[in-house]
Amino acid sequence: MALKKVTKEDSINPIPVIGIESVPESVSEYSADELSRIAESAYYKAEARGYEPGHEIQDWLEAEAEMAQQ
């Protein structure tokens, strides 16, 4: 996993942002298809509660747990 420091220019100050540039397939425990299904499930969880912010990680973890049970 490569981390990359990116500076996003704000109108007043530059804001340093640390992010994940990419995750090699060999590092992920899920295939691309499984990740797609987890993301879709997390999306529908967010949709069901009206996209209320602050629950993104919870949605993902619940979707991931459901995938593990299958």
C-alpha positions as a LaTeX table, in Angstrom:
\begin{tabular}{lrrr}
\hline
Residue & $x$ (\AA) & $y$ (\AA) & $z$ (\AA) \\
\hline
Met1 & 0.00 & 0.00 & 0.00 \\
Ala2 & 1.53 & 3.28 & $-1.05$ \\
Leu3 & 0.81 & 6.45 & 0.88 \\
Lys4 & 1.21 & 9.72 & $-0.91$ \\
Lys5 & 1.19 & 13.23 & 0.51 \\
Val6 & $-0.89$ & 15.49 & $-1.66$ \\
Thr7 & $-1.36$ & 19.21 & $-1.17$ \\
Lys8 & $-4.77$ & 20.52 & $-2.08$ \\
Glu9 & $-4.77$ & 24.26 & $-2.65$ \\
Asp10 & $-7.39$ & 26.11 & $-0.67$ \\
Ser11 & $-8.25$ & 29.71 & $-1.54$ \\
Ile12 & $-6.41$ & 30.80 & 1.64 \\
Asn13 & $-4.05$ & 28.04 & 2.78 \\
Pro14 & $-2.71$ & 24.81 & 1.33 \\
Ile15 & $-4.21$ & 21.81 & 3.10 \\
Pro16 & $-1.96$ & 18.75 & 3.43 \\
Val17 & $-3.87$ & 15.57 & 2.69 \\
Ile18 & $-2.52$ & 12.09 & 3.34 \\
Gly19 & $-4.24$ & 9.39 & 1.33 \\
Ile20 & $-3.92$ & 5.96 & $-0.11$ \\
Glu21 & $-2.70$ & 6.15 & $-3.67$ \\
Ser22 & $-3.54$ & 2.55 & $-4.47$ \\
Val23 & $-3.89$ & $-0.84$ & $-2.87$ \\
Pro24 & $-2.28$ & $-3.67$ & $-4.82$ \\
Glu25 & $-4.62$ & $-6.62$ & $-5.41$ \\
Ser26 & $-2.20$ & $-8.92$ & $-3.56$ \\
Val27 & $-2.62$ & $-6.86$ & $-0.35$ \\
Ser28 & $-6.42$ & $-6.97$ & $-0.29$ \\
Glu29 & $-8.07$ & $-9.99$ & 1.27 \\
Tyr30 & $-10.99$ & $-9.54$ & $-1.14$ \\
Ser31 & $-11.21$ & $-9.88$ & $-4.89$ \\
Ala32 & $-12.30$ & $-6.90$ & $-6.98$ \\
Asp33 & $-15.73$ & $-8.51$ & $-7.35$ \\
Glu34 & $-16.10$ & $-8.96$ & $-3.59$ \\
Leu35 & $-15.04$ & $-5.35$ & $-2.96$ \\
Ser36 & $-17.63$ & $-4.22$ & $-5.48$ \\
Arg37 & $-20.36$ & $-6.21$ & $-3.70$ \\
Ile38 & $-19.30$ & $-4.83$ & $-0.28$ \\
Ala39 & $-19.36$ & $-1.28$ & $-1.65$ \\
Glu40 & $-22.80$ & $-1.82$ & $-3.19$ \\
Ser41 & $-24.17$ & $-3.25$ & 0.06 \\
Ala42 & $-22.71$ & $-0.32$ & 2.05 \\
Tyr43 & $-24.32$ & 2.08 & $-0.43$ \\
Tyr44 & $-27.75$ & 0.52 & 0.04 \\
Lys45 & $-27.33$ & 0.71 & 3.83 \\
Ala46 & $-26.61$ & 4.44 & 3.51 \\
Glu47 & $-29.56$ & 4.88 & 1.15 \\
Ala48 & $-31.90$ & 3.13 & 3.61 \\
Arg49 & $-31.13$ & 5.67 & 6.33 \\
Gly50 & $-31.35$ & 8.67 & 4.00 \\
Tyr51 & $-27.58$ & 9.14 & 3.50 \\
Glu52 & $-27.19$ & 10.55 & 7.00 \\
Pro53 & $-23.47$ & 11.36 & 7.29 \\
Gly54 & $-21.15$ & 9.85 & 9.87 \\
His55 & $-22.05$ & 6.19 & 9.37 \\
Glu56 & $-19.84$ & 5.35 & 6.39 \\
Ile57 & $-17.43$ & 3.10 & 8.28 \\
Gln58 & $-20.26$ & 1.35 & 10.11 \\
Asp59 & $-22.01$ & 0.71 & 6.78 \\
Trp60 & $-18.82$ & $-0.72$ & 5.29 \\
Leu61 & $-18.07$ & $-2.95$ & 8.28 \\
Glu62 & $-21.62$ & $-4.31$ & 8.35 \\
Ala63 & $-21.47$ & $-5.04$ & 4.62 \\
Glu64 & $-18.09$ & $-6.70$ & 5.09 \\
Ala65 & $-19.45$ & $-8.87$ & 7.95 \\
Glu66 & $-22.38$ & $-9.93$ & 5.77 \\
Met67 & $-19.94$ & $-10.92$ & 3.02 \\
Ala68 & $-17.94$ & $-13.04$ & 5.50 \\
Gln69 & $-21.11$ & $-14.91$ & 6.58 \\
Gln70 & $-21.92$ & $-15.96$ & 3.02 \\
\hline
\end{tabular}
